[in-house]
Amino acid sequence: MKVSASLLACTALGFLFSCTSSYQSLHQKAILVDTHNDVLSQVIMEGQSVEQDLTGKAHTDLARMKQGGMDVQVFAVFSDETYGPGRAFKFANQQIDTLEAIVKRNPDQLQLVYTPSQIPAAIKAKKIAALTGVEGGHMIEDNLDNLNLLYNRGVRYLTLTWNNSTSWASSAADETKGTGFNGKKGLNEFGKQVVRRMNELGMLVDLSHVGEQTFWDALATTTKPVLVSHSCAAALSPHPRNLTDDQIKAIGKNGGVIHLNFFSEFLDPGYSQRINAFMAAHSQEIKDLQAKGVNGMALKNALYQKYPQETKSIEPPISLLIDHIDHVVKLAGIDHVGLGSDYDGIGSAPLGLEDVSTYPLITKALLERGYKKKDIMKILGGNFLRVLEANAPAAVAKK
């Protein structure tokens, strides 16, 4: 159940005005979509269950997703570069198996959807519409048949690369280092075949993580609007994973949508220096905790709880996420921005956005920034639904 309603005063363009309805009721009315959550990896690798309260252990569990008002969740299917041929595709299917098992155990809370037309029915039934997106083109193992099989299992986007390049596409990480695949950058002919096949299937081309040359090659190849599932604006935080202004403008012209990542390092150029200084100051204590088996989110929480005064200024404010939204809207337009939290794939998020229960605070912040209600509804989910529909084949078989 969402937080109780309350009236609030919103400041926009220097003038005070009273909202006709609360941010909570607007959030309730909107269709909330998050295009990137890594909890499936958390479940498999850490042996956790999203049916349990994972507060302090993970960003995501079913109860907190409901609390945050989630309507449509794209669950990331991920492996890193150590999953080579014979392993990556198998692990992708294992993660899809895991999601299907979770849905089967919780049919009153989750529903797998395969077409845009199935989403409204799931939401009307008060269920979270669940889709999957594969993060990393290496998971198809250079085989278009594997791409077809993943689509048939419900995968609705493929991130062309993760941090590692594939044999057919160069990543942002590798292009930044001056390398790519076999010393080359961009998409080769097979990479262009992958993009064209995705267009035919109705699978969204995801350009998060890709190198700039791959980005431009993919835009020149695709005939459909593209997705950027979890990235931010390089002009505000110059990280290789973020998009340049020219890239943002190009997404607008393509008709695609950019979903902003909540990772503090992608939002705030000063975050890394602050967190590194904090970790260095407590390095011995970190080693002692790790020796006791305390790692990941539990380790960070233990330190933050012990040193609350030191940690107050480490994470950025929510306002920085809204600044990135503003930047994309200014360059590409209101129809080309959304949310892709990267929860359970990141180590830090802005203050107040500690987990999946906190999405209503984004709605509140957007109202306070002066966004119109109809535009907030586009940001929260409408823009993604438009692009998903635009990618769907003319005749989509219902499942």
GUKOL-516633 format. One line per field, with one value per residue (C-alpha): x, y, z; residue in one letter; chain. Coordinates in steps of 0.1 Angstrom, whole numbers, padded with zeros to 4 digits, m for minus. Layout:
# residues N
u X,...
v Y,...
w Z,...
res A,...
chain A,...
This chain:
# residues 399
u 0000,0014,0020,m0011,m0022,m0013,m0015,0017,0029,0049,0074,0077,0094,0097,0059,0040,0010,m0012,m0013,m0048,m0039,m0010,0021,0010,m0023,m0005,0020,m0009,m0025,0007,0020,0054,0081,0116,0137,0166,0167,0194,0177,0176,0214,0211,0186,0208,0242,0233,0206,0180,0142,0123,0093,0112,0120,0155,0158,0195,0205,0191,0173,0144,0117,0081,0066,0088,0081,0044,0051,0070,0040,0058,0036,0060,0094,0120,0143,0178,0193,0231,0265,0299,0327,0338,0307,0321,0308,0288,0280,0265,0234,0228,0230,0207,0181,0187,0178,0146,0138,0142,0119,0093,0095,0091,0060,0046,0049,0033,0006,m0014,0016,0034,0024,0048,0039,0050,0032,0023,m0014,m0010,0003,m0030,m0047,m0019,m0020,m0058,m0054,m0030,m0001,0034,0039,0072,0095,0131,0160,0194,0223,0252,0253,0279,0250,0237,0272,0274,0243,0211,0192,0200,0186,0154,0151,0156,0129,0105,0112,0100,0132,0122,0155,0192,0220,0244,0274,0281,0315,0331,0331,0316,0331,0307,0303,0326,0317,0320,0347,0368,0364,0375,0406,0412,0403,0373,0369,0399,0412,0381,0353,0316,0295,0308,0285,0273,0265,0243,0226,0218,0203,0182,0170,0160,0139,0122,0115,0103,0132,0144,0179,0195,0224,0235,0271,0280,0309,0302,0310,0287,0260,0262,0265,0234,0214,0223,0212,0180,0146,0129,0131,0159,0162,0189,0179,0202,0225,0228,0241,0278,0275,0265,0288,0315,0316,0322,0289,0270,0256,0270,0247,0249,0239,0209,0197,0201,0179,0152,0154,0152,0121,0137,0139,0167,0161,0182,0204,0202,0239,0255,0287,0268,0248,0275,0311,0322,0308,0338,0362,0339,0333,0369,0381,0356,0366,0403,0397,0381,0401,0412,0376,0365,0390,0379,0342,0351,0370,0338,0319,0303,0303,0283,0253,0256,0291,0282,0252,0273,0298,0271,0252,0284,0295,0263,0279,0307,0282,0256,0273,0285,0254,0240,0205,0175,0178,0207,0186,0161,0189,0197,0161,0160,0190,0176,0142,0160,0180,0156,0122,0098,0089,0124,0132,0123,0137,0161,0173,0198,0188,0207,0234,0247,0263,0249,0218,0208,0197,0160,0162,0177,0154,0124,0099,0110,0098,0070,0097,0107,0072,0072,0105,0093,0062,0083,0106,0075,0068,0032,0013,0009,0046,0054,0032,0053,0086,0073,0063,0044,0075,0087,0053,0052,0086,0077,0046,0066,0090,0063,0057,0026,0009,0020,0008,m0007,0007
v 0000,0034,0062,0081,0112,0147,0181,0199,0232,0230,0255,0260,0288,0309,0308,0289,0271,0244,0210,0199,0165,0150,0135,0102,0102,0112,0084,0060,0071,0069,0037,0033,0015,0007,m0006,m0021,m0040,m0066,m0085,m0118,m0120,m0112,m0140,m0166,m0155,m0147,m0174,m0148,m0148,m0117,m0129,m0122,m0088,m0081,m0046,m0041,m0070,m0059,m0030,m0051,m0074,m0078,m0060,m0029,m0030,m0027,0000,0020,0017,m0005,m0014,m0026,m0040,m0051,m0076,m0076,m0109,m0104,m0121,m0106,m0113,m0144,m0163,m0173,m0196,m0225,m0206,m0172,m0183,m0211,m0186,m0163,m0190,m0199,m0164,m0165,m0198,m0181,m0152,m0177,m0196,m0164,m0155,m0190,m0188,m0153,m0153,m0127,m0102,m0108,m0115,m0123,m0102,m0106,m0079,m0043,m0052,m0075,m0048,m0029,m0062,m0070,m0036,m0037,m0070,m0052,m0072,m0061,m0067,m0085,m0085,m0094,m0076,m0092,m0071,m0080,m0091,m0118,m0138,m0147,m0163,m0149,m0169,m0154,m0186,m0178,m0143,m0158,m0182,m0155,m0134,m0164,m0167,m0131,m0110,m0076,m0058,m0067,m0044,m0048,m0049,m0048,m0033,m0060,m0058,m0087,m0101,m0078,m0046,m0024,m0013,0021,0008,m0006,0023,0046,0025,0028,m0008,m0026,m0060,m0072,m0037,m0023,m0001,0000,m0027,m0052,m0068,m0095,m0068,m0050,m0083,m0085,m0051,m0058,m0091,m0074,m0049,m0079,m0096,m0066,m0066,m0032,m0022,m0011,0013,0015,0004,0006,0027,0058,0043,0013,0038,0057,0025,0010,0042,0041,0005,0004,0011,0013,0037,0025,0022,0034,0013,0027,0057,0094,0126,0131,0169,0167,0138,0129,0091,0069,0052,0084,0099,0130,0158,0148,0112,0125,0147,0117,0095,0123,0123,0085,0085,0065,0069,0074,0058,0074,0053,0060,0052,0080,0079,0084,0113,0132,0137,0143,0111,0088,0111,0113,0076,0067,0090,0075,0039,0047,0062,0030,0005,m0017,m0018,m0029,m0057,m0069,m0070,m0088,m0114,m0120,m0125,m0091,m0078,m0058,m0038,m0052,m0039,m0005,m0003,m0013,0015,0041,0033,0035,0068,0088,0122,0112,0097,0125,0142,0111,0103,0130,0145,0134,0168,0156,0129,0155,0177,0148,0145,0182,0179,0152,0170,0202,0184,0156,0166,0153,0122,0108,0102,0076,0057,0028,0025,m0003,m0013,m0043,m0036,m0004,0003,0037,0058,0093,0101,0091,0066,0038,0010,0003,0016,0052,0059,0082,0107,0111,0121,0146,0160,0164,0182,0205,0211,0223,0194,0191,0160,0147,0150,0133,0104,0102,0101,0075,0051,0064,0070,0034,0020,0041,0028,m0008,m0005,0011,m0019,m0046,m0065,m0055,m0088,m0099,m0134,m0132,m0156
w 0000,m0008,0017,0028,0008,0019,0002,m0006,m0018,m0050,m0061,m0099,m0119,m0087,m0079,m0052,m0062,m0046,m0061,m0069,m0057,m0038,m0053,m0038,m0058,m0090,m0084,m0079,m0111,m0132,m0147,m0131,m0152,m0143,m0172,m0152,m0119,m0113,m0084,m0104,m0102,m0065,m0060,m0078,m0066,m0030,m0026,m0015,m0020,m0031,m0012,0020,0036,0022,0037,0044,0022,m0012,m0028,m0040,m0026,m0036,m0006,m0012,m0050,m0042,m0016,m0043,m0067,m0093,m0123,m0149,m0141,m0166,m0148,m0160,m0172,m0166,m0167,m0169,m0194,m0174,m0188,m0222,m0249,m0235,m0202,m0210,m0229,m0204,m0174,m0192,m0194,m0157,m0147,m0168,m0152,m0118,m0127,m0140,m0107,m0087,m0108,m0104,m0066,m0065,m0091,m0071,m0073,m0106,m0141,m0170,m0201,m0236,m0255,m0248,m0249,m0219,m0196,m0189,m0178,m0154,m0139,m0136,m0117,m0093,m0104,m0114,m0151,m0155,m0185,m0191,m0208,m0214,m0203,m0225,m0261,m0253,m0238,m0273,m0279,m0315,m0325,m0340,m0331,m0294,m0299,m0313,m0284,m0258,m0275,m0274,m0237,m0232,m0235,m0248,m0249,m0255,m0243,m0272,m0248,m0212,m0201,m0222,m0260,m0280,m0312,m0330,m0309,m0288,m0253,m0237,m0213,m0241,m0265,m0236,m0232,m0270,m0277,m0290,m0306,m0324,m0323,m0340,m0328,m0336,m0351,m0376,m0402,m0378,m0352,m0378,m0384,m0347,m0347,m0378,m0364,m0332,m0352,m0369,m0337,m0318,m0293,m0282,m0291,m0258,m0261,m0224,m0220,m0257,m0271,m0290,m0324,m0316,m0306,m0339,m0359,m0342,m0347,m0384,m0387,m0366,m0382,m0348,m0317,m0294,m0257,m0233,m0202,m0175,m0182,m0174,m0189,m0194,m0194,m0157,m0147,m0173,m0169,m0199,m0192,m0197,m0229,m0246,m0256,m0292,m0283,m0262,m0291,m0315,m0293,m0295,m0333,m0334,m0312,m0285,m0247,m0222,m0188,m0161,m0138,m0100,m0094,m0075,m0095,m0128,m0113,m0093,m0105,m0069,m0054,m0062,m0043,m0013,m0010,m0017,0011,0035,0026,0030,0064,0076,0056,0085,0098,0064,0063,0098,0087,0054,0074,0093,0060,0060,0024,m0001,0011,0046,0049,0037,0060,0090,0083,0076,0108,0128,0113,0105,0107,0082,0058,0056,0026,0007,m0014,m0037,m0032,m0053,m0069,m0090,m0105,m0114,m0129,m0153,m0162,m0169,m0191,m0212,m0215,m0226,m0253,m0265,m0253,m0226,m0247,m0244,m0207,m0181,m0151,m0151,m0115,m0117,m0082,m0070,m0096,m0079,m0046,m0040,m0048,m0040,m0004,0000,m0029,m0009,m0024,m0046,m0020,m0026,m0062,m0050,m0039,m0075,m0084,m0055,m0067,m0103,m0091,m0070,m0100,m0119,m0142,m0154,m0143,m0178,m0184,m0151,m0162,m0194,m0174,m0149,m0176,m0206,m0227,m0224,m0232,m0264,m0275,m0266,m0287,m0316,m0316,m0315,m0348,m0367,m0358,m0323,m0311,m0277,m0251
res M,K,V,S,A,S,L,L,A,C,T,A,L,G,F,L,F,S,C,T,S,S,Y,Q,S,L,H,Q,K,A,I,L,V,D,T,H,N,D,V,L,S,Q,V,I,M,E,G,Q,S,V,E,Q,D,L,T,G,K,A,H,T,D,L,A,R,M,K,Q,G,G,M,D,V,Q,V,F,A,V,F,S,D,E,T,Y,G,P,G,R,A,F,K,F,A,N,Q,Q,I,D,T,L,E,A,I,V,K,R,N,P,D,Q,L,Q,L,V,Y,T,P,S,Q,I,P,A,A,I,K,A,K,K,I,A,A,L,T,G,V,E,G,G,H,M,I,E,D,N,L,D,N,L,N,L,L,Y,N,R,G,V,R,Y,L,T,L,T,W,N,N,S,T,S,W,A,S,S,A,A,D,E,T,K,G,T,G,F,N,G,K,K,G,L,N,E,F,G,K,Q,V,V,R,R,M,N,E,L,G,M,L,V,D,L,S,H,V,G,E,Q,T,F,W,D,A,L,A,T,T,T,K,P,V,L,V,S,H,S,C,A,A,A,L,S,P,H,P,R,N,L,T,D,D,Q,I,K,A,I,G,K,N,G,G,V,I,H,L,N,F,F,S,E,F,L,D,P,G,Y,S,Q,R,I,N,A,F,M,A,A,H,S,Q,E,I,K,D,L,Q,A,K,G,V,N,G,M,A,L,K,N,A,L,Y,Q,K,Y,P,Q,E,T,K,S,I,E,P,P,I,S,L,L,I,D,H,I,D,H,V,V,K,L,A,G,I,D,H,V,G,L,G,S,D,Y,D,G,I,G,S,A,P,L,G,L,E,D,V,S,T,Y,P,L,I,T,K,A,L,L,E,R,G,Y,K,K,K,D,I,M,K,I,L,G,G,N,F,L,R,V,L,E,A,N,A,P,A,A,V,A,K,K
chain A,A,A,A,A,A,A,A,A,A,A,A,A,A,A,A,A,A,A,A,A,A,A,A,A,A,A,A,A,A,A,A,A,A,A,A,A,A,A,A,A,A,A,A,A,A,A,A,A,A,A,A,A,A,A,A,A,A,A,A,A,A,A,A,A,A,A,A,A,A,A,A,A,A,A,A,A,A,A,A,A,A,A,A,A,A,A,A,A,A,A,A,A,A,A,A,A,A,A,A,A,A,A,A,A,A,A,A,A,A,A,A,A,A,A,A,A,A,A,A,A,A,A,A,A,A,A,A,A,A,A,A,A,A,A,A,A,A,A,A,A,A,A,A,A,A,A,A,A,A,A,A,A,A,A,A,A,A,A,A,A,A,A,A,A,A,A,A,A,A,A,A,A,A,A,A,A,A,A,A,A,A,A,A,A,A,A,A,A,A,A,A,A,A,A,A,A,A,A,A,A,A,A,A,A,A,A,A,A,A,A,A,A,A,A,A,A,A,A,A,A,A,A,A,A,A,A,A,A,A,A,A,A,A,A,A,A,A,A,A,A,A,A,A,A,A,A,A,A,A,A,A,A,A,A,A,A,A,A,A,A,A,A,A,A,A,A,A,A,A,A,A,A,A,A,A,A,A,A,A,A,A,A,A,A,A,A,A,A,A,A,A,A,A,A,A,A,A,A,A,A,A,A,A,A,A,A,A,A,A,A,A,A,A,A,A,A,A,A,A,A,A,A,A,A,A,A,A,A,A,A,A,A,A,A,A,A,A,A,A,A,A,A,A,A,A,A,A,A,A,A,A,A,A,A,A,A,A,A,A,A,A,A,A,A,A,A,A,A,A,A,A,A,A,A,A,A,A,A,A,A,A,A,A,A,A,A,A,A,A,A,A,A,A,A,A,A,A,A
